[in-house]
Amino acid sequence: MVSEARRANPMLLAARYQADAAGERGSQAGALPDPVLSLGLRNRPLGDFGTDNPMTMNWIGLSQRFPWPGNQGFGQQRQEHFARAADLDAHEMEAALVSRVKEAYFQLAFMDRALIIMASTRELLRDFLEVTSARYAVGTGLQQDILQAQIAIAQMTADITIVEQNRVAMAARLNSLLGRPATVPVGSLELPDPVGSPPTVDSLMAVAAVNRPAIRAARERALAADAAYRAAERDAYPDFTVALGYGQRPEFEDLATIEVGISLPLWSGSKQKPRVREMQAFQSTEEARELDLHNETFARLSELRAAAERARDLSELYRTSIIPQAMAAVESALSAYRVGDVDYMTLLSNQTTVNRFETERVRLAAEYQASVAGIEALTGLETAVR
């Protein structure tokens, strides 16, 4: 499913296309402006369109503007940093997509396991109903117990229906992440038990600082802002325009022209200097965003690691201690109920508790796997935990 999402998710494809488009801007920024070719008739008298006037000529000219040395290089550097940031953004979206696919997958797997547990519990409740009916038939049971047993079975059936409908909705969500129609059937899924212990938060953050695409993209944007600032500082340096011209005079000797023009930053106080301040503020903004992303990543990794450890430890506690004791309590209560030593509500309460604990254990397993997927997305490595 992860492979299918990487191949077919529309938003990921759009991000990749956007990165491809950004990659084409570097050479554009580094290229010289297009030269200008001029063709014309110069100094033709309006009254007499002849060519015997010494000022009359057929003109062809070519001009080229040259920015101050180095200015184009900064512009190209800026676009190249933006292009790398766009590419890294696509990788970040891919990592987030994989995490969302895994989260939806494990939610579906949890629902599959929960449905099995609930179906098994409903069968046990039906067995309890048979025991209750038998006791009532021989005069040792109460009709109220039969009604309570029937209500418990109906309630469990209603709960199963709710989970089944939630599964349909979650399957549609997973299908959308995979880029396929929402109605495509999703079969029963496996839910692994929690295993392993996540590395320390410091270790995870060290990996994330190097590998997380979003952090690397933030650094590229900060570098792009630095290039823009350095280019803005040089905006007051003049651009040069070189022009060549040839004038053909049919009745006289032909003429040649060469010109060099220099831009004059007469309005630097309202143009170039404000741009320098603008780019300086932009650079500070990108650096602050990069720092915030580092802090946010650290905090999120702390949350996910704590959630994974909590889910793993509680799941193990349920599996090895709480659920076996709760099941033993059900068996004891059933034996006591057969001989009339406890009432039916005690038996029902014990079985409901077992159902809740077993469902909670598989929910914790799904929470662990989703937390691991989140850690993998933030560290940029799919083997960050296992």
RAWO-V438350 format. One record per helix or strand of 3 or more residues. SS is the DSSP state (h for helix, s for strand). FROM is the first residue (numbers start at 0). TO is the last residue. Records with the same first field share a line. If there is no record, write none. Layout:
SS->FROM-TO ; FROM-TO
This chain:
h->1-7 ; 9-22 ; 24-29 ; 70-136 ; 142-176 ; 200-210 ; 212-232 ; 271-337 ; 343-378
s->35-41 ; 56-65 ; 239-247 ; 254-261
